[in-house]
Amino acid sequence: MVLRDLIGDVFRTLWSHKLRTFLTMFGIAWGIVSIVLMVAAGEGLRKGQEDQSKTLGKDIMIVFHGRTSLQAGGTRAGRVVHWEDADVQAVQAEGPDCQYAIPELEQGDVRTHSNYNNAAFLVTGSYPEFGEIRSLNVGEGRFYNWDDEKDARRVAFLGTDAAKQLFPEGRNPLGENVYLNQIPYLVIGVMAKKKQDSSYDGWDVNKVFVPFAAMRRDFPDKPPATARTFDQLLVTPKSVQQHEGCKHQVRAALGKMHNYDPTDKEACPIWDTVQEAKAFQQMTDGMKYFLGAVGFVTLFLGGIGVMNVMMVAVRERTREIGVRKALGAPSDAILKQFFVEAMVIALFSGAVGLGIAYGLCWLVDLLPMPDFFAGLLPTWRSGLLACGMLGGIAVLSALFPARRAASVDPIEALRFEAGG
């Protein structure tokens, strides 16, 4: 039997058993759709949460001041520790694994107004790198720079909601003044729209950002703190791989400066977003693998369905196989026909499944997505994985019934009665 005749015979056989062929193809296609969609959903969740973590800051550690819980250097436990300006230089000097160590000073009771409206916003001051490490992307204008910091200029960068409230009715805030406790600050920039669901001091869209030197002069820390203290220290490692080393160096430098045990985590609480991101990535990876395993099981069951259907086909066509063998058809020809039938069913249904899965991903991604869910993101790896699994299952599900058909004895086959 030439290849053309073989393929033609395969398609005629499949067409004559349309319902059986459809049900078999549906099982395989559903398995492929399950794998691709489940892995795509896991990837969308991972990407969305990755974007979410960057809204607070990229690879950032927030170092809060605390209260000692261990005795050290003859001092009692329970002593309140406040970070001071000298701590910034100490961390920078003794933290070779740290890229940035910058202070942040905040005041929540600053009276804020413009020429158009009043408001109550958190005012925060820090170094120019604050905009980068805290993901304060510029929508209009610019963020303050080191010239602004060195000259302690009274300039302000507004969160989006703060800008809308202080300058209603679509007014452009750039070049206008905002008054902080009646002190005029020139608006030089407005933050780009930002979604945020975690914070240590409030949403960035409702803040006014000013240079640290201006903040220190006009709105210093209040007692029991001093004019040289600030609220929290923001630290970033030079790389993710160096983040544990950087955190250890921060604790050591601050412990040395304030004479407490560096292992005293109560004295130096750290919100480690790098560690949180790693933990969440492990969780989402586990979820993605679990969903992929569920899809694989579905695909495997579809392969068993193909095998069962082909075994039924062998039984139903026993007399046909006997006639063909009696007329001189070799076993190899019988084996090829049944093997090709199973492969055609598996591969065609797999292609249909991939098309449906990627089409559904495309359609779903056209819809508005909830915050911090990036949609269904099929990857070439998931498609390649599905195709590889399908190929292996197709071969295994086709091989056994094909060999069974090829081994049928022609004399026994001619005596076979359907249903007997």
N, C-alpha and C positions, 0 to 999 in steps of 0.2 A: 504494500500500500504506500503510494507516494505521499509526501507531506500535504499536498493540496487536498487529496482525497481524505486523508486522515482528519484534517481540520474541518472539512465539510461534513464528514460523518459525525464528528464531535458536536458541531453546532446543530445539526439536525436532531441528534439525540437529546440535547439539552432543550431544544424548542418543543419537542414532543412531550417533555415532562416539565412544562412551564412552572407549575405551582411548586413542585419539589425544588426546582432550580432557584426560584425566587426566594423561598424560605431559607435555603442554604446560603444564598448570597446575602440575605438580610442579616443573618447571624454574623458573618464575617465583616460586613460593612459596619454593623453596629459596634463591633469590637474596635475597629479602626477609629471610628468617630469617638468612642469612649476614651481611648488612649490620647488622641490629639487634644480633645476638649479638656480633659482633666489636667493634662500637663500644661496646657495653655492657661487654664484658670490658676494653677499654682504659680506659673511664671508671672501672670498679671498681678497676683497678690504680692509676690516678692518684689516686683518692680515698684508697685504702688507704695509698699511700706518702706522701700529704699528711698523713694522720693520724699516720703513723710519724714524720715529721720533727718534728711538734709534740710528740712525747714527750720529745725532747731539749730543746726550747725553741722558742718562736715567734719567728722572725726574729732569732735570736741569733748573736752572734759571740763565741767563746771565745778570749781573748788569753792565750797562754802566755808565760812568760819564757823567754829563749833565750840565745844566745851570739853576739856580734857577728862578722860575717864581713868587714866593711869597716873601714878606718881612718877615724877622724873626730875632729877637734879635737885632734890630736896624740896620741890614745890608740891603742894597738895593737888589732888584730883578735884575736878569741878571748876577749874579756872576757865573763864571765857577767853577765847582767842580771837583777836581782830586782825585781819590782814592790813598791812601798811605798805606804803609806797616802796620801801626798801625790799619788800618781799619779791616784787616783780624782778628787780635786778638780781636777787639771789637765785631765783628759779632759772632765769636766763643764763646765769653764770654756771650753775651746777647741774643743769639739765641738757646735756649734749644730745639727748634723744628728742628734745622738745623743739618745735619750730616756733610757736608763739606762746607767750605768757603775758597777758594783758589784763589790766584792772577794769572793773566796772563799778561805777558809783551811781546810785539811783535815789530819786526822791519822788514820793507819791503824793505829796501835798503842795506841789507848786501850782499856784493859780495861773491858769493859761487862758489867753484870749487873743483874738485878732481884731481887726477893725470891723469885723462882720459878725463874730459870734464868740461865746464863751465856752469853755470845756474844762474837763478834769482828766488829765492824762499823766501817765508815768513818764518822767523825764529821766533819761539815762545818758551818762557820759562815759566814753572809753576812747581808746586809740583808734586811728583810721583802719587798722586791720580788723576791727570789730565787724565792719560791714561784710568783709569777706568770710570770716569764719562763722558768722551767724546767719549767713545766707540772706542778707538784706540787699536784694537786687534792686538796682536803680531803675525806676520807671520814667522819671523826668529829672533833668538837672544832674546833680552829682552828689556823692557822699563827701563828707569833709575829709581833708587830706592833712599831711604833716605840716604844711605851712599854716593851716588853720589851727592845728594843735600847738605848734611852737609859739604862735602869736596870741594864743588863747582867744581867738576870734569868736564873737557871738554870732555863730551861724547854726542853723538847725536843718536837720533832715527829718521829714515827717513820714509816719506810717500812713497807709492809704486812707484808713477810716478817720484818722486824726486830721488829715488834709481836707477831707470832705466836710467834716464838722466845722472846722475853723474857717473854711472858705466855701460856703454853700453855693448852690445855684451854678455850679460849673465854673466858678472863678479860678483863675490860674494862680496858685500860691507862690510860684517862683518870683523872687525879687520883692515879695511882700514881707512885712514884719509879723512875727508872733511875739507876744509879750509874756514872759515867764516871771511871775512876781513883779510885773510892771517893767521888767528889763527887756528892751527890744532885741530880738534875735532875727537875723535875716534868713529867710527860707532859701536854701540853695538846692534842695532836691526833695523828691517824693519817691517813696518806695514803690516798687512794682507790686501788683496784686499778689497776695501770698495766702495760701491755705495752711493752717497750722492746727494741730490737735494736741500738742504737748508744749509745756512751757514751765519755767521755774519762777516767772515773775509777771506773767500776763502776755496777751497777744501782741506781737510786734506791730500789727496794723494800728494799734491804739497807743503808740508811743511817740515821744519826741526825742530824737537823738542829737546830742551836741558833743563837741570836743571835750576830752577829759579835763584839760587845763581850764577851760571855761566853766565846766561843771564844778571843779574843785574850788575855783575862786568865788563863783556866785551862789553855789548850793553845796557847801561842804557837809561832810558827815556830821551827825548830831550826837550829843552825849547819850550814853556813856562812851561812845566812840570819840575819836579825836579828829582834828582837821587833816590828819595824814592817813586816815584809814579809808577803806572802801568796802563795798558789799561782797563781791565775789571775784575770784581770779579765773580767767578763761585760758585754758591751755590746750594746744593741739600738738600731737606728735609729728615728727618729720615724715613718718610713714605708719601705716597700720601695724606693720611688724614691730615697730619701735614703741608702740603705745604703752605696753606694760612697763618697759624700761623708763619711759617718760613719767608715768604715774609714780613709780618708785622714787625717781629723782625729785619729783615735786614734794612728796611726803618727807623725804630726807632733808631737803633744803628748808622747808617751812618748820619742821621739827627743830632743826638747828637754830633757826632765827628766833623761835619763840620758846625754846628750852622745854620741849615736851618730847615724849617718846614717839619716834617716827611711825611706829606700828599702831599708834593710838588713832584708830579711824574715826572715833567720835570727835576728836579735836580737829580733824581735817576731813569732813565728809566730801566725797567726790561723786558727782553724777557722771558716770562714764558712758557716754553715748556710743563709743566704739564697742565696748563690751556688750551693750544692749543690742546693737546692730548685728554682732556676730551670733548672739543667742537667737535673735529672731530669724536670721538667715538659716540657722540650723533647723529651726522649727518649720519654716516654709519649705526648705529642701526636703525634710521628712514628709511633709504633707504632699509635696509634688511626687515623691517616690511612691507614697501610699496610693495616691490617685492613679498613677501610672500602673501600679501593680493591679489595681482593680480593673483597669482597662485591659491589661494583659490577660487576666483571668477570663474576662468576657471574650476576648479574641480566641483564647485557647478553647473555650467551650464551643465557640463557633467552628473551630477546626475539628473538634470531635463530632460536631453536627455534620460537617462535610464527610468525614469518614463513615459515619453511620449511614448517611444517605447513599454514598457510593457502595457500601456493602449491600444495602437494599437493592440498589441498581444491579449489582452482580447477581443477586438471587433472582430478580425479575427477568434478567436477560440470560439465564443459564442455557436455555434451549438455543437462543441465538448464538451464544458462544460455541455451543456444541456443533451447530450447523456450520459455522465458519471454520472451526477446526477440522471438521469432516471434509470440507472442501479444500483443505490444504493451508489454511491460515496458520502461520507459526505463532508460538506463544508470545514472542517478542511483539508482534503486531497487536495482539490483544492487550498486552501490558501497556504498550504505548498509548493505545486509545483511551483506556480507563485513566491512566496517569495524566494525559493531556486534558481529559474532561475535568478532573478534580482541580488541576492547575488553572484552567481557564476560569472555573467558578471562583476560586480563591483570589486570583490576581485581578480579575475584572471587578469583583465585589470590593477588593481592597482599593482599587483606583476610584471607584464610586464613593467609598467611605472617605478617602482623603479629600476628594472634591467637596463632599458635603461638609466635612469638618472645617476645612479652610473657608468655605463659603459662609458657614455659620459664624465663625470667628469674625469675618469681615463685616457681616450684618450686625452682630452684637456691638462691635466697636464703633458703629455709626451712632449708637444710642448714647445719651448722656451717662457717664460713669459716676458712681458714688465716689466721694473723696477718698483718695489714697488707694484706689483700685484702678490699675492701668488698663483693664479690659482683658479680653482673651488674646494672649500673645503666643501663637504657635511658633515654634522655632524649627529650624531645619533639623535639629537633633531629634525632636519628637517625631517628625515625619520620617526621618531615616530609621529611627528605632522601630516605628510602627511597620515600615516596609520590611525591615529585617526580620521582625517577629513573624510577620505574615508569610514571608518566604519560607522560613523554617517550618512553620505550622502547615503551610500548604504542601510542602514536600512530604512531611510525615503523614498528613491526612490522606494523601494521594497514593503513597507507596504501598501500604498494606492492602487496600481493596484492589489495586491494580495487579499485585502479585497473586492475590486470591483468584481474580478472574483468569489470569494467565495459566494458573495451575489446574483449572477445571478439566476433568477427564471428558473427552468428547462423547464416549459411549454412554457414560452416566448422565451427561448433560442432555443427550437426545431422549433419554428415558424420563427426564425430569418433568413433572407436571406442576405448573404454577399454582401456588397455594397448597401443594402437597407436602 
